[in-house]
């Protein structure tokens, strides 16, 4: 498994993972699938900001991806980023998500970021445990702030300081 910066050729594989997550889980609070143009614009915006989009690739193609962006737009938040990580269904629970997040941490630290934040659906115990193994600490639990699949969803925020990277 190779983890590297995503290129334009990786975006169709990344899109397939993203849309599978939208369709079958509450990891992304969206109902409609994204388009390739959506992901191209997202990727271009991340690159323009100097933020990474990483992919994990093997012989079968893109097996997972991770990135981070600004936590909030106000200048006072400029040292905090929020990340996302998604793994193809057939490669989940094999450690790939942890490898991708671990690869993001030094990239954020190198950009002078102080905190990385994860927003995780509260019912996603596997993702919460993964983040806790990587040194993230749960700092907030928002009740019924999202809605998908005809039910209310709770959102957990976890954070990790980057000073020890």
C-alpha positions as CSV (number, residue, x, y, z in Angstrom):
1,X,0.0,0.0,0.0
2,X,1.4,3.4,-1.0
3,X,0.2,6.6,0.6
4,X,0.9,9.7,-1.5
5,X,-0.5,13.0,-2.7
6,X,-3.5,12.6,-4.9
7,X,-3.3,13.5,-8.5
8,X,-6.1,14.3,-11.0
9,X,-6.1,10.7,-12.2
10,X,-7.0,9.5,-8.6
11,X,-10.2,11.6,-8.4
12,X,-12.6,9.1,-10.0
13,X,-11.5,6.4,-7.4
14,X,-11.8,8.9,-4.6
15,X,-15.2,9.9,-5.9
16,X,-16.4,6.3,-5.9
17,X,-15.4,5.9,-2.2
18,X,-17.0,9.2,-1.3
19,X,-20.3,8.4,-3.0
20,X,-20.4,4.9,-1.5
21,X,-20.0,6.5,2.0
22,X,-22.8,9.0,1.2
23,X,-25.1,6.2,0.0
24,X,-24.5,3.7,2.8
25,X,-23.4,5.4,6.0
26,X,-23.8,8.4,8.2
27,X,-20.1,9.3,8.0
28,X,-21.0,12.1,5.6
29,X,-24.1,14.1,6.4
30,X,-25.1,14.4,2.7
31,X,-27.9,12.8,0.8
32,X,-27.0,13.3,-2.8
33,X,-23.9,11.8,-4.6
34,X,-21.1,14.2,-5.6
35,X,-20.0,14.6,-9.2
36,X,-16.5,14.4,-10.6
37,X,-16.7,18.2,-11.1
38,X,-17.5,18.6,-7.4
39,X,-14.4,16.6,-6.3
40,X,-12.2,18.3,-8.9
41,X,-13.2,21.7,-7.5
42,X,-12.6,20.4,-3.9
43,X,-9.2,19.0,-4.8
44,X,-8.2,22.2,-6.6
45,X,-9.3,24.3,-3.6
46,X,-7.3,22.2,-1.2
47,X,-4.2,22.4,-3.4
48,X,-4.6,26.2,-3.7
49,X,-4.6,26.5,0.1
50,X,-1.5,24.3,0.4
51,X,-3.5,21.5,2.1
52,X,-2.9,17.9,1.2
53,X,-5.2,15.4,-0.3
54,X,-3.7,12.0,0.3
55,X,-4.6,8.7,-1.3
56,X,-3.8,5.1,-0.4
57,X,-3.3,3.1,-3.6
58,X,-2.6,-0.5,-4.4
59,X,-3.0,-2.7,-7.4
60,X,-6.8,-2.3,-7.2
61,X,-6.6,1.5,-7.3
62,X,-7.6,4.1,-4.7
63,X,-8.3,2.3,-1.5
64,X,-8.8,5.3,0.7
65,X,-8.2,9.1,1.0
66,X,-7.7,11.8,3.6
67,X,-7.4,15.5,3.7
68,X,-7.8,18.5,6.0
69,X,-9.1,22.0,5.6
70,X,-9.8,25.1,7.7
71,X,-11.9,24.4,10.7
72,X,-13.6,27.7,10.4
73,X,-13.1,30.7,8.2
74,X,-12.5,33.4,10.9
75,X,-8.8,34.4,11.3
76,X,-8.7,33.3,14.9
77,X,-9.2,29.7,13.8
78,X,-6.2,29.7,11.4
79,X,-4.2,27.3,13.5
80,X,-6.9,24.7,13.6
81,X,-7.8,22.2,10.8
82,X,-10.6,19.6,10.5
83,X,-9.8,16.4,8.6
84,X,-11.7,13.7,6.9
85,X,-10.7,10.2,6.1
86,X,-12.6,7.6,4.1
87,X,-11.7,4.0,3.1
88,X,-13.2,1.8,0.4
89,X,-15.7,-0.7,1.8
90,X,-13.5,-3.8,1.0
91,X,-10.5,-2.3,2.8
92,X,-12.1,-1.1,6.0
93,X,-11.0,-2.3,9.4
94,X,-7.5,-3.2,8.1
95,X,-5.7,-0.2,9.6
96,X,-5.7,2.0,6.5
97,X,-7.7,4.8,8.0
98,X,-5.2,5.1,10.8
99,X,-2.3,5.1,8.4
100,X,-4.0,7.9,6.4
101,X,-4.7,10.1,9.4
102,X,-1.2,9.4,10.8
103,X,0.2,10.7,7.4
104,X,-1.8,13.9,7.7
105,X,-0.6,14.8,11.2
106,X,3.0,15.8,10.3
107,X,1.7,17.7,7.2
108,X,-0.5,19.8,9.4
109,X,2.2,20.4,11.9
110,X,4.6,21.4,9.1
111,X,2.1,24.1,8.1
112,X,2.2,25.5,11.6
113,X,-1.2,24.1,12.7
114,X,-1.8,23.6,16.4
115,X,-4.9,21.4,16.5
116,X,-6.5,18.8,14.2
117,X,-10.2,18.2,14.7
118,X,-12.3,15.2,13.7
119,X,-16.1,15.4,13.4
120,X,-17.5,11.9,13.7
121,X,-21.0,10.6,13.7
122,X,-21.6,9.5,17.3
123,X,-22.8,6.0,16.3
124,X,-19.5,5.3,14.5
125,X,-17.7,3.6,17.3
126,X,-14.9,2.3,15.0
127,X,-14.0,5.8,13.9
128,X,-14.1,7.2,17.4
129,X,-11.8,4.3,18.6
130,X,-9.4,4.9,15.7
131,X,-9.1,8.5,16.5
132,X,-8.6,7.8,20.2
133,X,-5.8,5.3,19.4
134,X,-4.1,8.2,17.4
135,X,-4.2,10.5,20.4
136,X,-7.4,12.4,19.7
137,X,-9.6,13.2,22.7
138,X,-13.4,13.6,22.6
139,X,-14.2,17.2,23.4
140,X,-17.9,17.7,22.4
141,X,-21.0,15.7,21.7
142,X,-23.7,17.6,19.8
143,X,-27.1,16.0,20.0
144,X,-29.4,15.7,16.9
145,X,-27.5,18.3,14.8
146,X,-27.7,16.2,11.6
147,X,-30.4,14.3,9.8
148,X,-30.1,11.5,7.3
149,X,-31.9,8.2,6.6
150,X,-35.0,9.7,8.3
151,X,-33.4,9.9,11.7
152,X,-31.6,12.5,13.8
153,X,-27.8,12.2,14.2
154,X,-25.4,13.1,16.9
155,X,-22.0,14.5,16.1
156,X,-18.9,14.0,18.2
157,X,-15.9,16.3,17.9
158,X,-12.4,14.9,18.8
159,X,-9.2,16.9,18.8
160,X,-5.5,16.3,18.9
161,X,-2.8,18.8,19.6
162,X,0.0,18.8,17.0
163,X,2.9,20.1,19.1
164,X,4.3,16.6,19.7
165,X,4.6,15.7,16.0
